Amino acid sequence: MKIISDIGIQIPTVYLPKSGIDPQKWAVIACDQFTSEPEYWNDVEKTVGDAPSTLRLTFPEVYLEGEGGEERIQNIQAAMKKYMDDGLLQPFDGFVYVERKTPHGKTRKGVMLCLDLEAYDYNKGSSSLIRATEGTIVDRLPPRIKIREGAMLEFPHILVLIDDPQKTVIEPLTVAKEKFETLYDFELMLGSGHLAGYAVNADFESQVVEALRGLAKPETFAAKYDVDKSLPVLLFAMGDGNHSLATAKAIWEKIKGEVGMDHPARYALVEIENVHDEALEFEPIHRVVFGLKKDIFAEMQSFFGENYKYTAAASGAEMIQRVDSAEGTKQLIGVVGGGQQFGVIEIANPPTNLAVGTLQSFLDPFVKNGGAEKIDYVHGEDVVERLSLQSGNVGFYVAGMHKNELFKTVILDGALPRKTFSMGEAKEKRFYMEARKITK
């Protein structure tokens, strides 16, 4: 397919389910959602039944720690081959313009394209054209590598951001979509909104490429962020699916010496979105710690010393209000459960710029040293409350960051602490729809 190497993209060949396959059963939410809520995935199983579905082609992480992982991977790879052999997936060449209506009624817009993994570096201090926005935990890659390594197809839930305040790349497609062929248009399962995809024609394909080139001009980049023209351009910043793209990169680095530079595994299919899309919201990602084995508050007091202060809150609403309206140099973190009902932790002289990073600097060693069974990362204060008030658990509520701060922060400070923000709540995440071949 057509490679546009100066901006690190490829125009893809995607595979879509053939006519007659129920798209509502085909499209399943990103595998890293609802990891502490197996009941959601039970509902997905019931919805799908025996119908062709991306549920059979992906590995929901709720099952990662269970039995039968190897068998599940073999079944996924066999299902990919069978679906292709049986002609269930049909090829389409070109960009796909995507509209996703969320359960809140807002419509997010994006374009499916391939990113060149040669232009991406997830390591700390990276200055590549495509960059991670949060710390990549290399220890989290092996299970993902195992799933992708023998796979014929990729199904991305990766959302990558561009910083396009003048709305030159994606938004013209919204106006022109009546001229495009509709590839799919349907309601998503389990109340997750609506998804539609359109085939971008050749004229608009060229327009998208030229608009991306415009964003990547060093002088445009330097003026936008008030930085020196010699500073390397950041065109694509990771939004969701950081570890999925890092997995694709790790495999590519491993095989490229054997397969050569024109292999399909050099590229990864993603959806790009404009950070200035009004429907795109950054949601905070909260923490729930399961199976406490030590007194977490005493451990925090010891870890942060005199900079630590805990005060009770009369209700969850009061806790949220105090955290969300925090000002000044002290960082505030909400607490749910852990033997208390609701409270707020104040950290003076914090070690990182964001409260979520300060909290993570404590939680990682606390869990590693046997303080609790595990941490999960959840969306929505209702989920934090429901899980954290269960015996033996504790939850931490953190405020979100503003999306307009993202690019400049990554350019000047590097990657943020992991799981700093989420693009929307769980049900607003990307659903698997398009496939792409990653083998020859």
Summary of the structure (lengths in Angstrom):
residues: 440
radius of gyration: 22.0
end to end distance: 12.8
largest distance: 65.5
contacts: 1432
relative contact order: 0.18
helix: 38%
strand: 27%
